[in-house]
């Protein structure tokens, strides 16, 4: 792979779930519906960097990350890892891909098998790939536990004997056991206490420096994202609405949704509110029936009829900084269009009560 080429390239990724599409539903006359969890997502991750993927719960962040790793089969689009199309890999190629691409799951309690010892959990991938014998794997497990801040003497204990932060360290040790190039971090600190979050984030940063790791960091906590990310992609209702360097996104956000997300972050002083945009109101529309045009128009304070009619193109605001909003490109149709009255517009759409994040 050329150094100028990204390690991971995602293009027009789609993941739909279908309802009422069985034979019985057909006989009963139930109309099939698609839930567009991920709808046309594109981004790149350069070798050695951390891309933060952020958005509200239910926007499709975790579904995107799992589909990228082929833990879920995609509906459409492509994912290229080190120049190879992941979706076209056969069984042997996919197994080799999994040595280079790992994941740390959000829930440190359900992601570890309670019937396995910590040593067995950490070395399971080594066993599956036929790496080393049993004794060598035990030595490797002890080294990994020490590296993530645990004791090698704990190798024969079971997950229930550890705290949440310790369990997440075990999940990280499992993820780096095969010396991967790329790791998906799916909300790895959201279930942890604040003090423990900082320790785990520092550990992830140290491991990245030591092993040259590349991260896709999925989160909804913006302060965490700013601490660890090099670039940020902001996701709303299955689509990416803004991408850019982390400081640009936080200091100069362009999309109204990004501005509203940043405005919702708690601050020590009341005077600091209102600097970036309006506080976000309303519920996320259902991915079963997403709004026409710009999907954010039902909640956007700047929306016009033009926003309702068609999807805005990506507009480049600066180096590697893009946002999809008509307000940014001086589109004539947008400025001539009448403001959209949200009070008059129907808001009876089904909202996401429990989104597939």
C-alpha positions in Angstrom: 0.0 0.0 0.0 1.3 3.4 -0.9 1.8 5.7 2.1 -0.5 8.3 0.4 -3.3 5.8 0.3 -5.6 5.4 3.3 -5.4 2.2 5.3 -9.2 2.1 5.3 -11.5 3.5 2.6 -15.3 3.2 3.0 -17.4 4.2 0.0 -21.2 4.6 -0.1 -21.7 2.0 2.6 -25.3 0.9 3.2 -26.8 -1.4 5.8 -30.6 -1.9 5.6 -32.7 -4.1 7.7 -35.9 -5.4 6.2 -39.3 -5.9 8.0 -42.4 -7.7 6.9 -40.6 -9.4 4.0 -41.4 -13.1 4.9 -43.7 -15.3 2.9 -46.3 -15.0 5.7 -46.2 -11.2 5.5 -46.6 -11.4 1.7 -49.7 -13.7 2.1 -51.1 -11.3 4.7 -50.5 -8.4 2.4 -48.0 -6.7 4.8 -45.9 -4.2 3.0 -42.1 -4.8 3.3 -40.2 -1.9 4.9 -36.5 -1.1 5.0 -34.8 0.4 8.0 -31.9 2.4 6.6 -29.5 2.2 9.5 -26.5 3.2 7.4 -27.2 5.0 4.1 -24.4 6.0 1.8 -21.6 6.6 4.3 -18.1 7.4 3.0 -14.9 8.1 4.9 -11.2 7.3 5.0 -8.8 6.5 7.8 -5.1 7.1 7.3 -2.5 4.7 8.7 -1.6 5.6 12.3 -4.5 8.1 12.9 -7.6 8.1 14.9 -10.9 8.9 13.3 -13.7 9.8 15.7 -17.2 8.8 14.6 -19.8 10.8 16.6 -23.5 11.4 16.7 -26.6 10.8 18.8 -27.7 7.4 19.9 -29.5 5.6 17.0 -27.6 7.4 14.2 -25.9 4.2 13.0 -22.4 4.6 14.4 -21.9 1.1 15.8 -23.7 -0.4 12.8 -21.2 1.3 10.5 -18.2 0.1 12.4 -19.4 -3.5 12.6 -20.3 -3.5 8.9 -16.9 -2.2 8.1 -15.4 -5.3 9.8 -18.0 -7.6 8.2 -19.5 -8.5 11.5 -22.7 -7.5 9.7 -23.1 -8.1 6.0 -23.5 -4.8 4.0 -26.5 -4.0 1.8 -24.3 -1.9 -0.5 -21.1 0.0 -1.0 -17.5 -1.0 -0.6 -14.8 -1.2 2.1 -11.2 -1.4 1.1 -8.5 -2.3 3.7 -4.9 -2.0 2.6 -6.2 -1.8 -1.0 -8.3 -5.0 -0.8 -12.1 -5.1 -1.0 -13.3 -6.6 2.3 -16.7 -7.5 0.9 -15.1 -9.7 -1.9 -12.9 -11.7 0.4 -13.3 -15.4 0.6 -13.2 -17.4 3.9 -9.4 -17.7 3.9 -8.8 -14.0 3.0 -11.4 -12.9 5.6 -9.6 -14.9 8.3 -6.3 -13.1 7.4 -8.1 -9.8 7.4 -9.3 -10.4 11.0 -5.7 -10.7 12.1 -5.2 -7.1 11.1 -8.6 -5.7 12.1 -9.9 -6.1 15.6 -12.6 -4.5 17.8 -13.1 -3.5 21.4 -16.8 -3.6 22.3 -18.8 -1.1 24.2 -20.0 -3.3 27.1 -17.1 -4.8 29.1 -19.6 -7.1 30.9 -21.3 -8.9 28.0 -18.3 -8.9 25.6 -16.3 -11.5 27.7 -17.3 -15.1 27.9 -18.1 -15.8 31.6 -17.1 -19.5 31.2 -13.6 -18.7 30.1 -10.6 -17.6 32.1 -8.9 -14.4 31.3 -6.0 -16.3 29.9 -8.3 -18.2 27.6 -10.1 -15.1 26.5 -6.9 -13.2 25.6 -5.3 -16.2 23.8 -8.4 -17.4 21.9 -7.5 -15.6 18.7 -4.0 -17.0 18.9 -5.4 -20.5 19.1 -7.8 -20.0 16.3 -5.1 -18.7 14.0 -2.7 -21.5 15.0 -0.1 -19.2 16.5 2.3 -20.7 19.1 1.7 -23.7 21.3 -0.2 -23.7 24.6 2.7 -22.7 26.8 3.8 -19.9 24.5 0.3 -18.6 24.4 0.1 -18.5 28.2 3.4 -16.5 28.2 1.9 -14.1 25.6 -1.3 -13.7 27.7 0.7 -12.8 30.8 2.7 -10.2 28.8 -0.5 -8.7 27.4 -2.2 -8.5 30.8 0.9 -6.7 32.2 0.9 -4.3 29.2 -2.7 -3.2 29.8 -2.2 -2.6 33.5 -3.3 -5.9 35.0 -1.3 -8.6 36.8 -0.1 -11.8 35.2 -1.1 -13.5 38.4 -4.8 -12.9 37.5 -4.5 -15.0 34.3 -6.6 -17.9 35.7 -9.5 -15.7 37.1 -12.9 -15.3 35.5 -14.5 -12.1 34.2 -16.9 -11.8 37.1 -13.9 -11.2 39.4 -13.0 -8.0 37.7 -14.4 -4.4 37.7 -15.7 -2.8 34.6 -12.5 -0.9 33.9 -10.5 -4.0 34.4 -12.7 -6.0 32.0 -12.3 -3.3 29.3 -8.5 -3.6 29.7 -8.9 -7.4 29.1 -10.9 -6.6 26.0 -8.1 -4.3 24.8 -5.5 -7.0 25.6 -7.6 -9.5 23.5 -7.8 -6.9 20.6 -4.0 -6.4 20.4 -3.1 -10.1 20.9 -2.6 -10.6 17.1 -0.6 -7.4 16.6 -3.4 -5.8 14.3 -3.0 -2.7 12.3 -6.5 -1.4 12.8 -8.9 -1.5 15.8 -12.5 -0.4 16.0 -13.2 1.1 19.4 -17.0 1.0 19.8 -17.7 3.4 22.7 -15.0 1.7 24.8 -15.3 4.0 27.8 -19.0 5.0 27.8 -19.8 2.4 30.5 -16.9 3.4 32.8 -16.5 5.9 35.6 -15.0 9.2 34.6 -11.7 8.5 36.4 -11.4 5.1 34.8 -12.3 6.6 31.4 -9.2 8.8 31.5 -7.0 5.8 32.4 -8.3 3.7 29.6 -8.0 6.6 27.1 -4.4 7.1 28.1 -3.7 3.4 27.7 -5.2 3.4 24.2 -3.0 6.4 23.3 0.1 4.7 24.6 -0.7 1.5 22.7 -1.2 3.5 19.5 2.2 5.1 19.8 3.9 1.9 20.7 2.4 -0.3 18.0 1.5 2.2 15.3 -2.2 1.4 15.6 -4.9 2.9 13.5 -8.3 3.6 15.3 -11.9 4.1 14.4 -13.2 5.6 17.6 -17.0 5.4 17.9 -18.5 7.7 20.6 -21.2 10.2 21.5 -19.1 11.9 24.3 -17.5 14.8 22.4 -15.0 15.6 25.1 -13.7 12.1 24.8 -13.6 12.3 21.0 -11.6 15.5 21.2 -9.0 14.0 23.6 -8.2 11.0 21.4 -9.1 11.8 17.7 -7.1 13.3 14.9 -10.1 13.8 12.7 -13.9 13.6 13.3 -16.8 12.4 11.2 -20.2 13.6 12.4 -23.1 11.2 11.7 -26.8 11.9 11.6 -29.6 9.4 10.8 -27.4 7.0 8.8 -25.4 9.7 6.9 -22.2 11.6 7.6 -22.9 15.4 7.6 -19.5 16.8 8.4 -15.8 15.6 8.5 -12.7 17.5 9.4 -9.6 17.8 11.6 -10.6 17.6 15.3 -9.7 21.2 16.1 -11.6 22.5 13.1 -14.7 20.6 14.0 -14.7 21.8 17.6 -13.6 25.4 17.0 -15.2 26.1 13.6 -18.2 23.7 13.1 -20.1 24.3 9.8 -23.1 22.0 9.8 -26.0 23.1 12.0 -26.2 19.6 13.5 -22.5 19.7 14.5 -23.0 23.2 16.0 -26.0 21.9 18.0 -24.1 18.9 19.3 -21.3 21.1 20.5 -23.7 23.5 22.1 -25.2 20.6 24.1 -21.8 19.9 25.8 -22.0 21.0 29.5 -19.7 24.0 30.3 -18.6 25.5 33.6 -20.0 29.0 32.7 -23.5 29.8 31.5 -22.0 32.7 29.5 -20.3 30.2 27.2 -23.5 28.9 25.8 -24.9 30.1 22.5 -21.6 30.7 20.9 -21.8 27.9 18.3 -25.5 27.6 17.5 -28.9 26.8 18.8 -29.5 24.0 21.3 -30.8 20.9 19.5 -34.5 20.2 20.0 -36.9 17.5 18.9 -36.5 13.8 18.3 -34.5 12.0 15.7 -36.9 10.8 12.8 -37.2 7.1 12.3 -34.8 5.4 9.8 -37.8 3.4 8.6 -39.1 6.6 7.0 -36.3 9.2 6.9 -37.2 12.8 5.9 -36.8 13.8 2.2 -34.0 16.1 1.2 -31.6 17.0 4.0 -32.5 14.5 6.8 -31.7 17.2 9.4 -34.3 19.7 8.0 -37.0 18.6 10.5 -34.9 19.9 13.4 -32.7 22.6 11.7 -33.4 26.2 12.7 -32.1 27.4 9.2 -34.1 24.9 7.0 -36.0 26.1 4.0 -38.2 24.4 1.4 -35.0 23.8 -0.6 -33.7 21.6 2.2 -36.8 19.6 2.2 -36.7 19.1 -1.6 -33.3 17.7 -2.1 -30.1 16.5 -0.3 -27.3 19.0 -0.1 -23.9 18.2 -1.6 -20.7 18.1 0.4 -19.1 21.6 0.5 -15.4 22.0 1.2 -14.8 24.6 3.9 -11.1 24.1 4.3 -8.3 21.4 4.1 -10.0 18.1 4.7 -13.0 19.9 6.1 -16.4 19.2 4.5 -20.0 19.6 5.4 -23.3 18.8 3.7 -25.4 22.0 3.9 -26.9 24.4 1.3 -26.0 27.4 3.5 -22.3 26.8 2.9 -22.2 26.8 -0.9 -24.2 29.9 -1.7 -26.8 27.8 -3.6 -29.2 30.2 -5.3 -32.2 27.9 -4.9 -31.6 27.7 -1.2 -31.5 31.5 -0.6 -34.6 32.0 -2.8 -36.5 29.4 -1.0 -39.1 30.1 1.7 -38.1 29.3 5.3 -39.6 26.0 6.5 -42.2 26.3 9.3 -41.5 23.4 11.6 -44.7 24.3 13.6 -46.8 23.7 10.5 -44.9 20.7 9.2 -46.1 17.4 10.4 -44.0 15.9 13.2 -46.1 12.8 13.6 -43.3 10.6 12.2 -42.3 7.6 14.3 -39.3 8.4 16.4 -36.5 6.2 17.5 -37.4 4.9 20.9 -34.5 2.4 21.0 -32.1 3.1 18.1 -29.7 0.6 16.5 -26.6 2.6 17.3 
